[in-house]
Amino acid sequence: MTPKQRLVYSLLIALVVLGIMFGLSYLQNTGVITEKTFQYLAIGVAVVVVVINGVMRRKTKF
């Protein structure tokens, strides 16, 4: 993976996470999920993103 590819994937991941967080926020505001569920899901999304970023960093060749 080149640094340019990593940048593209990082931007894509950021947009996906933004969409997920807006979706979770909407679900919480409409009463579908509770505040505690929102927190657990947000933490889960953050952990997954950190793991993906670590894997991409290891695969980046300079």
VEXLUMVO-75331 format. One record per atom (N, C-alpha, C): residue number from 1; residue in three letters; atom name; x, y, z. Coordinates in steps of 0.1 Angstrom, whole numbers, always signed. Example, Ala and Ser with C-alpha at 12.3 -4.5 7.8 and 13.67 -1.06 7.14 Angstrom:
<dokol k="1" r="ALA" a="N" u="+132" v="-57" w="+78"/>
<dokol k="1" r="ALA" a="CA" u="+123" v="-45" w="+78"/>
<dokol k="1" r="ALA" a="C" u="+132" v="-33" w="+78"/>
<dokol k="2" r="SER" a="N" u="+128" v="-22" w="+71"/>
<dokol k="2" r="SER" a="CA" u="+137" v="-11" w="+71"/>
<dokol k="2" r="SER" a="C" u="+129" v="+0" w="+79"/>
***
This chain:
<dokol k="1" r="MET" a="N" u="+8" v="-12" w="+0"/>
<dokol k="1" r="MET" a="CA" u="+0" v="+0" w="+0"/>
<dokol k="1" r="MET" a="C" u="+9" v="+12" w="+0"/>
<dokol k="2" r="THR" a="N" u="+6" v="+21" w="-9"/>
<dokol k="2" r="THR" a="CA" u="+14" v="+34" w="-10"/>
<dokol k="2" r="THR" a="C" u="+8" v="+44" w="+0"/>
<dokol k="3" r="PRO" a="N" u="+16" v="+54" w="+3"/>
<dokol k="3" r="PRO" a="CA" u="+11" v="+65" w="+12"/>
<dokol k="3" r="PRO" a="C" u="-2" v="+72" w="+6"/>
<dokol k="4" r="LYS" a="N" u="-2" v="+73" w="-8"/>
<dokol k="4" r="LYS" a="CA" u="-14" v="+79" w="-14"/>
<dokol k="4" r="LYS" a="C" u="-27" v="+70" w="-12"/>
<dokol k="5" r="GLN" a="N" u="-25" v="+57" w="-13"/>
<dokol k="5" r="GLN" a="CA" u="-36" v="+48" w="-11"/>
<dokol k="5" r="GLN" a="C" u="-41" v="+49" w="+3"/>
<dokol k="6" r="ARG" a="N" u="-31" v="+50" w="+13"/>
<dokol k="6" r="ARG" a="CA" u="-35" v="+50" w="+27"/>
<dokol k="6" r="ARG" a="C" u="-43" v="+63" w="+30"/>
<dokol k="7" r="LEU" a="N" u="-39" v="+74" w="+23"/>
<dokol k="7" r="LEU" a="CA" u="-46" v="+87" w="+25"/>
<dokol k="7" r="LEU" a="C" u="-60" v="+85" w="+20"/>
<dokol k="8" r="VAL" a="N" u="-62" v="+79" w="+8"/>
<dokol k="8" r="VAL" a="CA" u="-75" v="+78" w="+3"/>
<dokol k="8" r="VAL" a="C" u="-84" v="+69" w="+12"/>
<dokol k="9" r="TYR" a="N" u="-78" v="+58" w="+16"/>
<dokol k="9" r="TYR" a="CA" u="-86" v="+49" w="+26"/>
<dokol k="9" r="TYR" a="C" u="-89" v="+56" w="+39"/>
<dokol k="10" r="SER" a="N" u="-79" v="+64" w="+44"/>
<dokol k="10" r="SER" a="CA" u="-82" v="+71" w="+56"/>
<dokol k="10" r="SER" a="C" u="-93" v="+81" w="+55"/>
<dokol k="11" r="LEU" a="N" u="-94" v="+88" w="+44"/>
<dokol k="11" r="LEU" a="CA" u="-105" v="+97" w="+41"/>
<dokol k="11" r="LEU" a="C" u="-118" v="+90" w="+40"/>
<dokol k="12" r="LEU" a="N" u="-118" v="+79" w="+33"/>
<dokol k="12" r="LEU" a="CA" u="-130" v="+70" w="+32"/>
<dokol k="12" r="LEU" a="C" u="-135" v="+65" w="+45"/>
<dokol k="13" r="ILE" a="N" u="-126" v="+61" w="+53"/>
<dokol k="13" r="ILE" a="CA" u="-129" v="+56" w="+67"/>
<dokol k="13" r="ILE" a="C" u="-135" v="+67" w="+75"/>
<dokol k="14" r="ALA" a="N" u="-129" v="+79" w="+74"/>
<dokol k="14" r="ALA" a="CA" u="-134" v="+91" w="+82"/>
<dokol k="14" r="ALA" a="C" u="-148" v="+94" w="+78"/>
<dokol k="15" r="LEU" a="N" u="-151" v="+94" w="+65"/>
<dokol k="15" r="LEU" a="CA" u="-165" v="+96" w="+60"/>
<dokol k="15" r="LEU" a="C" u="-175" v="+86" w="+65"/>
<dokol k="16" r="VAL" a="N" u="-170" v="+73" w="+64"/>
<dokol k="16" r="VAL" a="CA" u="-179" v="+62" w="+69"/>
<dokol k="16" r="VAL" a="C" u="-182" v="+64" w="+84"/>
<dokol k="17" r="VAL" a="N" u="-171" v="+67" w="+92"/>
<dokol k="17" r="VAL" a="CA" u="-173" v="+68" w="+106"/>
<dokol k="17" r="VAL" a="C" u="-183" v="+80" w="+109"/>
<dokol k="18" r="LEU" a="N" u="-181" v="+91" w="+102"/>
<dokol k="18" r="LEU" a="CA" u="-190" v="+103" w="+103"/>
<dokol k="18" r="LEU" a="C" u="-204" v="+99" w="+101"/>
<dokol k="19" r="GLY" a="N" u="-206" v="+91" w="+90"/>
<dokol k="19" r="GLY" a="CA" u="-220" v="+86" w="+87"/>
<dokol k="19" r="GLY" a="C" u="-226" v="+77" w="+98"/>
<dokol k="20" r="ILE" a="N" u="-217" v="+68" w="+103"/>
<dokol k="20" r="ILE" a="CA" u="-222" v="+59" w="+113"/>
<dokol k="20" r="ILE" a="C" u="-226" v="+67" w="+126"/>
<dokol k="21" r="MET" a="N" u="-217" v="+77" w="+129"/>
<dokol k="21" r="MET" a="CA" u="-220" v="+85" w="+141"/>
<dokol k="21" r="MET" a="C" u="-233" v="+93" w="+140"/>
<dokol k="22" r="PHE" a="N" u="-235" v="+99" w="+128"/>
<dokol k="22" r="PHE" a="CA" u="-248" v="+106" w="+125"/>
<dokol k="22" r="PHE" a="C" u="-260" v="+97" w="+126"/>
<dokol k="23" r="GLY" a="N" u="-258" v="+85" w="+121"/>
<dokol k="23" r="GLY" a="CA" u="-269" v="+75" w="+122"/>
<dokol k="23" r="GLY" a="C" u="-272" v="+71" w="+136"/>
<dokol k="24" r="LEU" a="N" u="-261" v="+68" w="+144"/>
<dokol k="24" r="LEU" a="CA" u="-263" v="+65" w="+158"/>
<dokol k="24" r="LEU" a="C" u="-270" v="+76" w="+165"/>
<dokol k="25" r="SER" a="N" u="-265" v="+88" w="+163"/>
<dokol k="25" r="SER" a="CA" u="-271" v="+100" w="+169"/>
<dokol k="25" r="SER" a="C" u="-286" v="+101" w="+166"/>
<dokol k="26" r="TYR" a="N" u="-289" v="+99" w="+153"/>
<dokol k="26" r="TYR" a="CA" u="-304" v="+100" w="+149"/>
<dokol k="26" r="TYR" a="C" u="-312" v="+89" w="+156"/>
<dokol k="27" r="LEU" a="N" u="-306" v="+77" w="+157"/>
<dokol k="27" r="LEU" a="CA" u="-313" v="+66" w="+164"/>
<dokol k="27" r="LEU" a="C" u="-315" v="+69" w="+178"/>
<dokol k="28" r="GLN" a="N" u="-305" v="+75" w="+185"/>
<dokol k="28" r="GLN" a="CA" u="-307" v="+79" w="+199"/>
<dokol k="28" r="GLN" a="C" u="-317" v="+90" w="+201"/>
<dokol k="29" r="ASN" a="N" u="-317" v="+100" w="+192"/>
<dokol k="29" r="ASN" a="CA" u="-327" v="+111" w="+193"/>
<dokol k="29" r="ASN" a="C" u="-341" v="+106" w="+191"/>
<dokol k="30" r="THR" a="N" u="-343" v="+96" w="+182"/>
<dokol k="30" r="THR" a="CA" u="-357" v="+91" w="+180"/>
<dokol k="30" r="THR" a="C" u="-361" v="+80" w="+190"/>
<dokol k="31" r="GLY" a="N" u="-352" v="+77" w="+199"/>
<dokol k="31" r="GLY" a="CA" u="-355" v="+68" w="+210"/>
<dokol k="31" r="GLY" a="C" u="-353" v="+53" w="+207"/>
<dokol k="32" r="VAL" a="N" u="-347" v="+50" w="+195"/>
<dokol k="32" r="VAL" a="CA" u="-345" v="+36" w="+191"/>
<dokol k="32" r="VAL" a="C" u="-335" v="+29" w="+200"/>
<dokol k="33" r="ILE" a="N" u="-324" v="+37" w="+203"/>
<dokol k="33" r="ILE" a="CA" u="-313" v="+32" w="+212"/>
<dokol k="33" r="ILE" a="C" u="-312" v="+41" w="+224"/>
<dokol k="34" r="THR" a="N" u="-307" v="+36" w="+235"/>
<dokol k="34" r="THR" a="CA" u="-304" v="+44" w="+247"/>
<dokol k="34" r="THR" a="C" u="-291" v="+51" w="+246"/>
<dokol k="35" r="GLU" a="N" u="-288" v="+60" w="+256"/>
<dokol k="35" r="GLU" a="CA" u="-276" v="+67" w="+256"/>
<dokol k="35" r="GLU" a="C" u="-264" v="+57" w="+259"/>
<dokol k="36" r="LYS" a="N" u="-267" v="+47" w="+267"/>
<dokol k="36" r="LYS" a="CA" u="-257" v="+37" w="+271"/>
<dokol k="36" r="LYS" a="C" u="-253" v="+28" w="+258"/>
<dokol k="37" r="THR" a="N" u="-263" v="+24" w="+251"/>
<dokol k="37" r="THR" a="CA" u="-261" v="+17" w="+238"/>
<dokol k="37" r="THR" a="C" u="-253" v="+25" w="+228"/>
<dokol k="38" r="PHE" a="N" u="-257" v="+38" w="+227"/>
<dokol k="38" r="PHE" a="CA" u="-249" v="+47" w="+218"/>
<dokol k="38" r="PHE" a="C" u="-235" v="+48" w="+222"/>
<dokol k="39" r="GLN" a="N" u="-232" v="+49" w="+235"/>
<dokol k="39" r="GLN" a="CA" u="-218" v="+49" w="+240"/>
<dokol k="39" r="GLN" a="C" u="-210" v="+37" w="+236"/>
<dokol k="40" r="TYR" a="N" u="-216" v="+25" w="+239"/>
<dokol k="40" r="TYR" a="CA" u="-210" v="+12" w="+236"/>
<dokol k="40" r="TYR" a="C" u="-207" v="+11" w="+221"/>
<dokol k="41" r="LEU" a="N" u="-217" v="+15" w="+213"/>
<dokol k="41" r="LEU" a="CA" u="-215" v="+13" w="+198"/>
<dokol k="41" r="LEU" a="C" u="-204" v="+23" w="+193"/>
<dokol k="42" r="ALA" a="N" u="-204" v="+36" w="+199"/>
<dokol k="42" r="ALA" a="CA" u="-194" v="+45" w="+195"/>
<dokol k="42" r="ALA" a="C" u="-180" v="+41" w="+199"/>
<dokol k="43" r="ILE" a="N" u="-179" v="+35" w="+210"/>
<dokol k="43" r="ILE" a="CA" u="-166" v="+30" w="+215"/>
<dokol k="43" r="ILE" a="C" u="-161" v="+18" w="+206"/>
<dokol k="44" r="GLY" a="N" u="-171" v="+10" w="+202"/>
<dokol k="44" r="GLY" a="CA" u="-168" v="-2" w="+193"/>
<dokol k="44" r="GLY" a="C" u="-163" v="+3" w="+179"/>
<dokol k="45" r="VAL" a="N" u="-170" v="+13" w="+174"/>
<dokol k="45" r="VAL" a="CA" u="-166" v="+19" w="+161"/>
<dokol k="45" r="VAL" a="C" u="-152" v="+25" w="+162"/>
<dokol k="46" r="ALA" a="N" u="-149" v="+32" w="+173"/>
<dokol k="46" r="ALA" a="CA" u="-136" v="+38" w="+175"/>
<dokol k="46" r="ALA" a="C" u="-125" v="+27" w="+176"/>
<dokol k="47" r="VAL" a="N" u="-127" v="+16" w="+183"/>
<dokol k="47" r="VAL" a="CA" u="-117" v="+6" w="+184"/>
<dokol k="47" r="VAL" a="C" u="-115" v="-1" w="+170"/>
<dokol k="48" r="VAL" a="N" u="-125" v="-3" w="+163"/>
<dokol k="48" r="VAL" a="CA" u="-124" v="-9" w="+149"/>
<dokol k="48" r="VAL" a="C" u="-115" v="+0" w="+140"/>
<dokol k="49" r="VAL" a="N" u="-118" v="+13" w="+141"/>
<dokol k="49" r="VAL" a="CA" u="-110" v="+23" w="+133"/>
<dokol k="49" r="VAL" a="C" u="-96" v="+23" w="+137"/>
<dokol k="50" r="VAL" a="N" u="-93" v="+23" w="+150"/>
<dokol k="50" r="VAL" a="CA" u="-79" v="+22" w="+154"/>
<dokol k="50" r="VAL" a="C" u="-72" v="+10" w="+149"/>
<dokol k="51" r="VAL" a="N" u="-78" v="-1" w="+150"/>
<dokol k="51" r="VAL" a="CA" u="-72" v="-14" w="+145"/>
<dokol k="51" r="VAL" a="C" u="-70" v="-13" w="+130"/>
<dokol k="52" r="ILE" a="N" u="-80" v="-8" w="+122"/>
<dokol k="52" r="ILE" a="CA" u="-78" v="-7" w="+108"/>
<dokol k="52" r="ILE" a="C" u="-66" v="+2" w="+104"/>
<dokol k="53" r="ASN" a="N" u="-65" v="+14" w="+112"/>
<dokol k="53" r="ASN" a="CA" u="-55" v="+23" w="+109"/>
<dokol k="53" r="ASN" a="C" u="-41" v="+17" w="+112"/>
<dokol k="54" r="GLY" a="N" u="-40" v="+9" w="+123"/>
<dokol k="54" r="GLY" a="CA" u="-28" v="+2" w="+126"/>
<dokol k="54" r="GLY" a="C" u="-24" v="-8" w="+115"/>
<dokol k="55" r="VAL" a="N" u="-33" v="-15" w="+110"/>
<dokol k="55" r="VAL" a="CA" u="-30" v="-25" w="+100"/>
<dokol k="55" r="VAL" a="C" u="-26" v="-18" w="+87"/>
<dokol k="56" r="MET" a="N" u="-32" v="-7" w="+84"/>
<dokol k="56" r="MET" a="CA" u="-28" v="+1" w="+72"/>
<dokol k="56" r="MET" a="C" u="-14" v="+7" w="+74"/>
<dokol k="57" r="ARG" a="N" u="-11" v="+11" w="+86"/>
<dokol k="57" r="ARG" a="CA" u="+2" v="+17" w="+88"/>
<dokol k="57" r="ARG" a="C" u="+13" v="+7" w="+86"/>
<dokol k="58" r="ARG" a="N" u="+10" v="-6" w="+90"/>
<dokol k="58" r="ARG" a="CA" u="+20" v="-16" w="+89"/>
<dokol k="58" r="ARG" a="C" u="+22" v="-20" w="+74"/>
<dokol k="59" r="LYS" a="N" u="+12" v="-19" w="+66"/>
<dokol k="59" r="LYS" a="CA" u="+12" v="-23" w="+52"/>
<dokol k="59" r="LYS" a="C" u="+17" v="-12" w="+43"/>
<dokol k="60" r="THR" a="N" u="+19" v="+0" w="+48"/>
<dokol k="60" r="THR" a="CA" u="+24" v="+11" w="+40"/>
<dokol k="60" r="THR" a="C" u="+39" v="+10" w="+37"/>
<dokol k="61" r="LYS" a="N" u="+42" v="+11" w="+24"/>
<dokol k="61" r="LYS" a="CA" u="+56" v="+10" w="+20"/>
<dokol k="61" r="LYS" a="C" u="+61" v="+24" w="+15"/>
<dokol k="62" r="PHE" a="N" u="+72" v="+28" w="+19"/>
<dokol k="62" r="PHE" a="CA" u="+78" v="+41" w="+15"/>
<dokol k="62" r="PHE" a="C" u="+88" v="+39" w="+4"/>
***
